[in-house]
Amino acid sequence: MPETASYSSNQDNKPHVAVLANSGLGHVIPLLEFSKRLVIDHGFRVTFLVVATIDLTPVQDQLLNAPGLPRDLQVLGLPAVDTASIVPEDSRILTRICLTVEASLKSLKAMLIELSSPRVLVVDLFCTQAFDVAGELSIPTFSFFSMSASMLAFSLYMPTLDREVMGEMVDLPGPVWVPGCQPVRLEDLLDQVKDRKNEEYLWFLYHVSRLPMAAGIIINTWEGLEPGSLRALREDSFYRQVPVPPVHAIGPLVHEDGDAEGLRSTDAECLAWLDRQPEESVVLVSLGSGGTLTREQQVEMAWGLELSQQRFLWIVRKPTDASASAAFFNVGSDEEDDPTKYLPLGFLEKTREVGMVVPSWAAQVAILSHPSVGAFLSHCGWNSSIESLAKGVPMIAWPLYAEQRMNAAMLAEDVGVAIRPSVEEGGKVVGRKEIERVVRAVVTGEEGKRMRRRAR
């Protein structure tokens, strides 16, 4: 990343906004797209600051140093933090993010001073410690909430739940009722609130409790997708009493992968393969920037795709039984360890006429934009959900961690653009026959046709 910048007098006259993101791709992508819109559509100058602990992965480097970024959008990395002594090895994602941000605050303050105090600082949801730094410099702050409006409503209600619920939320006798919104089933609760003894719970509570400190909340959704939740956030008496700052729904923000010059060779191969497939015949299987399957589940996925006899493009990662979010901090950096070798023996040969398997990462939006793609088996991260809806592709909901189960429930039950496969009774694995069923239902069935019409 560049470390210095010079601007012409004309550029200096443009309103200057600083944007702060943690290094997780699911947070960087929408904030970077938001920053591009400020520059291209509204004539701002933006400095994009990234909190980092390690060297950029190839995917992060491709995104943040893309040659096509607008001239008035400057990407700067805060000095990398050595977290070895402050972050326990077994820490969950949110704890690692928050401790890294905490250790970067001095560097952030120095950077904001060097930038001559921009007019506004926009911070990622999990960087609210920066509110205090901005306050010391008299810089107004906005929170960028990279999840759904229903998740925002839940988050703002969370401090009340923390006070009123005795014991663990997963032990409540029924669903969690959120003012003005659909109730949340206990099995769909986000991971961060399931164990009050874990440090991740405390960090989540810390950040959502600070949201009312912002001058406004910017969220990547839109009225047509979440009218009820957005109306509740603005009109419900509970949120008025908080009080919730103005909520600005600016979606859909979708990162476009760029022209052919900006695509990797594997991306070009994917698109060339898709060019040879019939319209709406391919299911894209992709679990986001951080998602991984267990060894057992990966085997069942392979068998299910083969049994379905449908065309597929599978972005596959090395399986792990440790954590469903194992790739969150290192997506695209495991290319030396070929994940295809963990697939069932003979799978690639048996499916070579109907399937394509790509290691680790691919240009998801470019693939979803292709007319041959007819379904998306997705982890239901909010960015991927927005991308799928924006491209009119129905989904097979495969949530893995964080708030993804809440997203899956909304997409399947409220919006009607997704189907949720059933887990085998008494287990944690979706069996091959169920995978076969849902793939066929979405790609070739009447249910898939109905979902496709709703998505568009």
N, C-alpha and C positions, 0 to 999 in steps of 0.2 A: 504494500500500500504506500502511496506517496505520503511524505511527512511534512511537507511545506507547500504553500500555495501562494500565488500572487494574483491579484485581480486588478483589472483596469478600473479607471474611475467610473466608467459606465456600470460595471458590475457592482462597484461599491455602493451605488445608489439603489440597488435592488434590495428589498427587504431580505434579511438574512435569518434563516432558521437552522438550528442545530437539532439533529435527530440522534438519539442514543439507542443502540440495540445490543442485546447479548449475541453471542456468536452462533447460537442454534439456528439452523437454516429456516425452520418454521417461523422464527421471529424476524430474521433478516429479510426474507423474501417480501413479505407484505410492507414492511417499513421502507425498504428500498424502492418498491413500486410507488408507494405514497410520496416519497421524496422526488421521484422522477415526475410525478404528476404536478407537484408544487412548482418545479422548474419549468416544465414544458407548457403546462396549461395556465399557470398563474404568474409566471415571471419572477419567481423567488430565486434566491441563491441559497443552496443547502449544503451544510457540512454534515456528512454522515459518519458518526462515531461508532466504532465497534469495540465492545469489551471482549478481550480474547485472553486465552491462557496458553495456547499452543500455536504453532505455525498453521497457516491456513491449509485445509484439505484442498485437493484439486478442484472439487466442486465449489467450495467457497471462493477460491481464487478466481475461478471462471466467472462467478456471479459478481463479485465485488470489483474486479479489474476488467470487466467487459469493455471492449473498445467503443461500444456504442452508447455508453453512458453520456448524458448531457454535459456540456462544458461547465455549466454552473452547478454541477453536483460533484462535490469533492468527497472522496471516501478516505477516512483516516482511521488507523487502528490505534487505540490507546495502548500504551506500553504493556507488553504481555506480562501477565501475573504468574509467578511461580506459586502454584497452589499446593504443592506437595506437603508443606508444613501446616496448612490451615484447613485443607479439605480431606477428611478421612476417606480412605479408598472405597468404603462401602456406602458412601453418601449417594442419595438419590439425585435425580437430575436437578430438581428445583433448588436443593441445598447447594449443589455445586455452582449453579448459576449465581445464586444470591451471595455466596461467599466471595466469588470472583468479582462481582460488582462492588461489593464492600471494599475489597482490596484495591479497587481502581478509582475510588472517589477522589483521592488527592490528584491523580493524573487528570481526571476529568476536570477538576476545578482549574488546574493550570492550563489545560487546553482551552476551556471556555474564556479564560482571561486573555490568552494569546489570540483568540479569535475576536477580541474586542467585544465580548458579551453580546451574542446574537439577540435578536428581539424576542425569540421564543425558543424554548427547549421542549421537544417532543420525545417522551421516553417510553420504552417498552414497558408493558405491565410489570415485569419482574425486575425493573430497574428503578423502583420508586424511591430508593435511597437518594437518588439524584435530585429529588425535590428539595432536600435540605441544602445541597450545594447551590442549586439555582436560586434558592431563597437568599442565600448569603450574597449572591451577585445581583439580586433584584431582577432576575429573569423569570417571566411567567412560564409556567409549565403546563403541558397537555399530556394526558396519558393516551397511548395508542394501545387499544385492547384488541389483541389478535385472535379473538375467539368470537363466538356468536353473541347476539343480544340476549338470548335466554341464559347463556352462561354469565354474561355481565350482571343480569338481574340476580342470579344465584349468588354471585360473588359479593354483590352489595348487601345481600341478605345474610351473608355468612357470619359477620360479627354478631348478629342477633341470634343465629343458630348456636354459635359458640357459647353465648351466655345462657341460653335457655335449655339446651339439650344436655342432659346428664348422661354420662357414659359415651359410648361410641355411636355415631350416626347410623352405622350399618346395623345396629341392634334395635333401631326404632321399630314400632309395631306396624308401620305403614310407610307410604311414600313421603318424601319431603315436599311440603307445600311452599311454593315460592310466590310471594304477592304478585298478582296479576298475570301469572304465567302457568304453564302446564306443570303439574307435580312431577317430581323426579323419583323414579323407582330406585329403591336402595341398591339393586344390582347394577344400576347405571351411574351411580355416584362417581365423580372423578376420584382418581387414586389419592390425590393429595389430602382428602378429608376423611379417609377411611381409618386412619390410625392417629389418634390425637397425641400419642406419645412420641411419634416420629417428628424429627426436626422439620421435615418438609411441611407438615401441617402448620407449624408455627410460622414458617416463612410465607406460606400461602395466606394465612390469616393476616399477617403483617402487611402484605402488599395490598390486599383487597380493602383493608381498613383505611389505607391511605388514599384510595381513589378519590374520595370527596375533597382532598386537598388540591386536586388539579383544577385548572381554569376551565377545562372541558375534557370530554372523553371522546376520542376518535375511534370508530369501530368499522371494521370491514364487513358490513352487511347492508341490506337495503330494505325499504318499506315493503316491497312486494314479497320478499322472502320471510320476514319476521314482523308482520304488522302488529301482532298482539304484544310481543315482548317490548318492542320499541314504544308502543303506546303506553304500556305499563310503566316503563322507565321515565316517561315524561309526565304522566298524569296520575298514577296511583298514589294514594295518600302516603303509603309507607316511604316511597322514594322521595317524595316531596319533603318529608320530615328528616331525611338523612342529613342534609339535603344532597341530592345528586347534582353535580354540575351539568351543564348542557351536554347532551349526547348527540354527536354528529355522525350519522350513518352515511358513509361515503363509498360503499361498495357498489358493484363488485370490483375490487382491485385484483387483477390477474396478471401475473408475471408472464409476459410473452417471451419465448425462448430465442427470438431473434431470427435473422436470416440465415441462410446456409453457411455463411462465413463464420458465424458464431457457434455453430454446432460442432460437437466432437464427431470423430469418425464413426463411433458406435451409434450416435444419434442419426447420422445420415443413413447408416445401414438399416436402422429401425424403420425410418420413413420410406426407404426404398422397398423394404419387405412389405410394408403396409400398402404401398402402391399396387402390389400384385394381388391383394386380397379383395373379395367382394365387399360391397358397401354394408356397413353395420354388422359385420360378421365376426369381429375380433373382440375378445375380452382382454382388457389391459389389467394385469395383476401387478399392483405396486403399493407398497406399504409405507410410503412417505420417506422422509429424510432420516428417520431414526428407527423405524420398525423392523423387527426380526421375528422369525418363527422358531418354535422349538424344533428339535430334530424330528420328533414324532409327527408334529403338525406339518412340517415341510414335506415329509413322505406322503401324508394323506392329501396334501394340496396337489402334488405331482400326479398321484393316482386319480384324483377327482377330475383334474383337467384332461387327463388322457381318456378317462371313461366318458366324459361329456361329448367327445368327438367334435368339439368346437375349436375354432382357431383361437390362439392365445398369444399374447406377448407378455412375458413374465420377467419383471425386474427382480432378480433373485439375489439374496444375500446369504452369507454363511450363517447357518442356524446356530442358535444358542439356547440352552436351557436356563441361563442365568437371569436374563431380563428381556422383556419385549421391546425395550427402548435402547438396546445395547449399542446401536449405531448412531445414537443422537449426536455425539460429539465428534465422530470420525467418519461420517458418510463419505464414500468415495475414496477413502484412504487405504482400503484393504484389497486393492486390485491384485497384489502379488499372491494372495491366497484365493485361488479360483473357487468361488462358491458353487459352481456347477458340479464339482466333484462330490458334493454332499447329496446330490439327487439320486433317486433309485437307479440301480444298474440298468442300463438299456433305455432309460426314459428319453434321452435326447435323440437316440436313433429312432425309436418307435414313433416319436411325435414330430420328426423333422419336416414332414410335409404340411403340418397344420400349425406348428408352434415355433416361436422364436424366444430364446432365453438370453437375457442380457445381464451381465454381472453388475450388481451394486447400484447403478444410477443411470437414468436416461432423462431426456428432455420431455417431461411429463405433459406439459401444456401443448407442445407441438404434436405429441402422439394423440392426446385427447381431441385435438382439432382436426385430426385426419378423418375423412368420411368413412373409412373402413372400420373404425372403432365403434362398437355397438354396446359395450358394457364396460364398467370399471369396478374391479374388485379392489376396494380401498380401505385403508385404516380409519378413514373418516376424520383425519385431521382437518381443521377448519379451512386451511388453504386449499387442500385437495378437494374438499367438498365444494368450495366456491368455484374452483376451476372446472369441476365436472358439471356443475349447474350452468356455468357460463357457456360451456360448449355443448350443452344439451344431451349429456351422456348419463343414462341411468346407472345406479350403483348397486353393488353387492357389498353390504356394510360389514367390515371386518375390523372392529375397533380393538386396539391393543393396550393403550395406556392413556394417562392424563384424562381429559374430558371427552375422549373419543366415543365412549358409550353413550353419553348424553347427546352428542351430535348424531350418532346412529339412530337413536330413538326419534329424534326430531325429524330426520330425513325420511325415515321409514313411515312414521305414524302421522306426523303433522303435514309434511310437504308431499309425501307419497312418491318419492323418486328413488327409493332404495328398498332392498329386501335384506332381511337379516337371517343368515343360516342358523340352524339349531345345533347346539352342542350335544354330543352324545350323552345320554342319561348317566349321571354319576361320574362324569369325567370333565376334562377341560379341552377336549379335542373335537373339532368339527370333522366328522368322518368323510371318507371319499365319496360315498353315495349321496350324502347331503350336498357336498360341493358340486358333484355332477348335476344334481337336481337344480340348484340355484343358478348355475351357469347356463343350463339349458333354458330355464324359465326366463332369464333376462335377455339372453341373446336371441332366442327363437320363439319364446312363448308369448301369449296374449298379455300376460302381466308385464313383460318387458316392453311391449308396445305401448301399454297405458302409461307406464312410468316415463317412457321416452317422450310422449306427448306432454306430460306435466313438466318435465325438465326443460322443455322448449317454450 
